[in-house]
Amino acid sequence: MATRDFYNVLGIPKSASADDVKKAYRGLARRWHPDKNPGDVEAAARFKDINEAYRTLSDVEKRRRYDRLGPLYTEDGRPPKPEDVSDAVTSVFNGIFGTGKTRGEDLRYTLSVTLEEVAKGISKEIVVPRLVRCNQCGGDGAHPEGGKETCEACKGSGKGTGRVFRTTCYHCSGRGFTVAKRCETCGGDGLKGLEDTLKVKVPAGVATGQKLKLAGKGNASRGSGEAGDLLVIVSVSEHPLFRRRGDDVLIELPLAFHELVLGADVDVPTLQGKAAIRIPPGSPPGKILRLGGRGLPKVGSKARGDLHVELSLEVPTGLSEAQQQALSAWASELSPATHPRRAAFDRAAEERS
């Protein structure tokens, strides 16, 4: 498949003679030869394109076939595959209707926030390494003093000399000029790196994996296109007390045996401060008490989730001998009716023995 417009690559019109083809090739080959541009990846790629274009346009039969097939041309004469045809059609439409401007690269940044910060929302400053246009050359890579030369191929128009599927000049990428002397600040790249300090507004209620977009804060484009975006990926840190379930929050409250049996008034932590709750007498471990509106905010809404308090029994350890004796004496006074589930279990076990 002809991935480049060969006439555009050599900077000649379709009506060019065989001598014009040879003359254009020789001039470009001298300019972009790898020996004259050691280590230059762009020069190596251009040299390859120039040779491919010359092999086709210097051969009468190949040129005739190329003129007939355009982007569907293959050097070996084999018919293109269906996916190649699709790519060629896309290339044609992009060439006709595209703006010719390449957008800058999007960047990603993972921002870690605490559950307390999620509960109220917060603005945080982050430092992001990114590429911006060089302020010395304005992003074109040319030295401010005499660094530009009018593109010989398109005579400064920026338009390609080829057929249909490429509308911008191959040699200057549509800029109308080539770089004769590189900018000293950016080395001709047109971009320079910096560590940019940006402010990110984290809305209340966000969850891990949600993306916050900072438009235009990605890398700048190499050309006149818009800069990419910065996508801030939220990561909510694990909390030592609270577990999140959507907009609801769960906390486990360890209680002594007597607090479960007799009931108690207990202060529990919430994301908004302390709250007093009443433990009903006879509460079993695993019972969940709900505090409405004490969870996390729903994103973009004034509503909030709930706080669920799960009661758990903390078995005492390190009892003294006197405490153990007191506990045994207390237990001996209890009748089976005080533990109906245990009594039912024992009966069932006896029946099966």
WOZIUR-V313203 format. One record per pair of residues at least 24 apart in sequence whose ideal C-beta (glycine too) atoms are under 6 Angstrom apart, sorted by the first residue. I is the first residue (numbers start at 1). GAP is how many residues later the second one is. Records with the same first field share a line. If there is no record, write none. Layout:
I = GAP ; GAP
This chain:
1 = 83
2 = 69 ; 71
4 = 45
5 = 157 ; 158 ; 161
6 = 47 ; 50 ; 51
7 = 154 ; 155
8 = 152 ; 153 ; 154 ; 158 ; 162
9 = 40 ; 44 ; 161
10 = 43
11 = 142 ; 150 ; 160
13 = 148
21 = 36 ; 37
25 = 29
70 = 93
71 = 94
91 = 74
92 = 73
95 = 70 ; 71 ; 72
100 = 68 ; 74
101 = 123 ; 124
102 = 119 ; 121 ; 123
103 = 118 ; 122 ; 123
104 = 114 ; 115 ; 116 ; 117 ; 123 ; 124
105 = 113 ; 114 ; 123
106 = 112 ; 122 ; 123
107 = 111 ; 123
108 = 123
109 = 123
110 = 123 ; 125
111 = 121 ; 123
112 = 123 ; 125
113 = 89 ; 123
114 = 123
115 = 124 ; 127
118 = 88 ; 118
119 = 152 ; 177
120 = 84
121 = 82 ; 83
122 = 80
123 = 76 ; 78
124 = 76
125 = 72 ; 74
126 = 72 ; 74
127 = 68 ; 70
128 = 68 ; 70
129 = 66
130 = 66 ; 89
131 = 60 ; 62 ; 88 ; 89
132 = 88
133 = 87
134 = 51 ; 52 ; 56 ; 58
136 = 47 ; 49
137 = 46
139 = 51
140 = 50
141 = 38 ; 42 ; 47 ; 49
142 = 37
143 = 38 ; 40
147 = 34
148 = 29
149 = 29 ; 31
150 = 27
151 = 25 ; 26 ; 27
190 = 32
191 = 29
200 = 32
203 = 96
204 = 93
205 = 91 ; 92 ; 93 ; 94
206 = 28
208 = 27 ; 28
210 = 24
247 = 48 ; 49 ; 51 ; 58
248 = 47 ; 57 ; 58
249 = 46 ; 58
250 = 58
251 = 58
252 = 58 ; 60
253 = 56 ; 58
254 = 58 ; 60
255 = 56
268 = 41
270 = 24 ; 37
283 = 28
285 = 26 ; 27 ; 28
287 = 24
